[in-house]
Amino acid sequence: MAAQNVMLRTEQEPLTGSEILGLRVSAMINSPIAQLGRRVRIHRLDTDNDEAWGTIMDLLAETDGLQMDFDDEGSVILQWEKPGDMDAVFDREEGGAAEAEEEAAPF
């Protein structure tokens, strides 16, 4: 069984440029420092092709509550606000009191 799993993993297609860039951007956004400051700078690398960069930037632009500022160096600064009361998820506790839980970032 383990040999079959190894064979399946080696036969998988490699990740596309958009997938690789998407994973890198997601990791940067979800980093603890970015989450605390609600801000992250995404640097465009030489290995990021135009199609992949455009695809990811379009996806980010469609995200509500996300501000994008492009600079002359080809990087983009993403900023977002803390979710308000209307964005919070409420769970009922045994005592009937409600506690707000912050939702994960939508991107």
QUILINSUL-V266217 format. One record per residue. N is the residue number from 1. RES is the residue in one small letter. D_LAST is the distance of its C-alpha to the last C-alpha in Angstrom with 2 decimals. Layout:
N | RES | D_LAST
N | RES | D_LAST
//
This chain:
1 | m | 35.88
2 | a | 34.32
3 | a | 35.71
4 | q | 34.04
5 | n | 30.59
6 | v | 31.29
7 | m | 32.42
8 | l | 29.36
9 | r | 27.06
10 | t | 29.25
11 | e | 29.39
12 | q | 25.65
13 | e | 24.59
14 | p | 22.97
15 | l | 19.32
16 | t | 18.88
17 | g | 18.03
18 | s | 14.70
19 | e | 13.87
20 | i | 15.18
21 | l | 13.36
22 | g | 9.95
23 | l | 10.98
24 | r | 12.27
25 | v | 9.40
26 | s | 7.20
27 | a | 10.47
28 | m | 11.04
29 | i | 8.06
30 | n | 8.97
31 | s | 12.59
32 | p | 14.82
33 | i | 16.09
34 | a | 12.86
35 | q | 12.00
36 | l | 15.63
37 | g | 15.86
38 | r | 12.52
39 | r | 12.96
40 | v | 12.67
41 | r | 14.68
42 | i | 13.71
43 | h | 17.12
44 | r | 18.06
45 | l | 20.36
46 | d | 23.51
47 | t | 22.35
48 | d | 19.32
49 | n | 20.93
50 | d | 20.60
51 | e | 19.25
52 | a | 16.35
53 | w | 15.52
54 | g | 15.88
55 | t | 13.74
56 | i | 10.65
57 | m | 11.57
58 | d | 12.05
59 | l | 8.68
60 | l | 7.28
61 | a | 10.42
62 | e | 9.85
63 | t | 7.04
64 | d | 9.45
65 | g | 10.39
66 | l | 9.16
67 | q | 12.37
68 | m | 13.04
69 | d | 16.49
70 | f | 18.04
71 | d | 21.07
72 | d | 24.19
73 | e | 23.42
74 | g | 20.62
75 | s | 17.84
76 | v | 15.09
77 | i | 14.36
78 | l | 11.07
79 | q | 11.92
80 | w | 10.79
81 | e | 13.26
82 | k | 13.91
83 | p | 13.45
84 | g | 16.91
85 | d | 19.32
86 | m | 18.35
87 | d | 14.75
88 | a | 16.28
89 | v | 17.29
90 | f | 21.01
91 | d | 23.05
92 | r | 26.82
93 | e | 28.85
94 | e | 32.40
95 | g | 33.96
96 | g | 32.19
97 | a | 30.12
98 | a | 26.45
99 | e | 23.89
100 | a | 20.45
101 | e | 17.57
102 | e | 14.31
103 | e | 11.34
104 | a | 8.54
105 | a | 5.53
106 | p | 3.80
107 | f | 0.00
//
